[in-house]
């Protein structure tokens, strides 16, 4: 049975996982043709500014005609992203975006080439079993010869993707138990989610393209800094020896 963690963004069995979305990967999301009626209908519903909906006023203005709402343009990007990537990938939610820029007007009939580039990837600190992928999306207007003429949209954002499921070992395949190993001294308790760095959160500073996956800023200090000890054993807090805590 397929679990939710292994479903794609559209609910079908996933074929791409966090491990497949490596930095440097470019995914072609196809070519979108701007439908004039849909462009205007979207603007009338969600962004009814005159240069989006009034043909006469827009024609007399510096725009020289109707231009698309930027939110319509980014909606075209999102549909291409779903159709060509999220429909195949084990996609979860997105913690947000860092950049959204409309670089040139978009008009009815424009043909826009869409793509995403993977800028960074690391295991999520807020969602165990998921990885955070930093992506840059672009849309470029194509000329009559199908060659890119101008970039019209750029966005930088993040998405959560499930890690590839591991295969469970068949029953009875475990090796016979040997002599018990000496128990190691109990270490500090695992940090709670509240103690973990919240680098996945949209309001927690630049990630992805601004920081490589191996950037020390994205590493939990507790995982990389050795514990300080003295010749007599672990240091004790001032005021006397620590009280022993019961262990499970």
C-alpha positions, 0 to 999 in steps of 0.5 A: 500500500502506498503511504502519503509520504510516497505520493506525488503532489497530485496524489499519484505514486511518487518517482522522485524523492528528496535525494533526487533533487540535487543542487545543480539540477535543472528541470524543464517545465515546458512552454506556456502560451498566455491565453488573452481571455483567461488573462483578463478574466483572472484580472477582473476577478483578482486584480482589476487594475485598469492596465489589466482590464481596460483595453482602451485605457491600456492602449492609450498608456505607456503600456501600449495595451493590456498587460497580465497581472503579475499574479496571473503570471506566477499562477502560470508558473505554478501550474507548470511546476505542478504538471512537470515536477510536483506530479512526479515528486514526493512533494509536501508543503512549502515553507515559503518563498524569498523572492518574486520578481516581475521583470517584464510585462506579459501579454496575450499570446506570449509564449513563456519557457518555464524551468526550475533550478535546484540551488540547495538541499538538506534534511529538514530540521523542522519536519523529520523524514523530509528534506528542504529543497531551495529552488529558483524558478524562471519564465522567459519569453520566446521569440518567433524562432523559439529562442529566449528573448527576455526573462519575465519572471523570477522566483526563489522559494523552498519546498519540502520533499519526502526522503526515499522510503527504506526497505524493511528487512524480511522477517527472520533475516536478523542474525543470531544475537551475540554477547551483549555489548557493554552499555554506554553512559547515557548522554544528554537527551535528544533536543526537542523541536523547539531547540532545533534551528528553524532554518526551514521557516520562511522568516528565518533568514536566507537559505538555499542559493544564499547558503550552500547545503554544507554551510556551517550556519545550517548545522546544529552546533550540538551535532558538530562541537565535541563535548568538553571534558576534564580528566576527572570526567564531564564537568558538573554545574557549579553548586555541587554534583548534579543529581542522577536522573533515572533512566529508562 
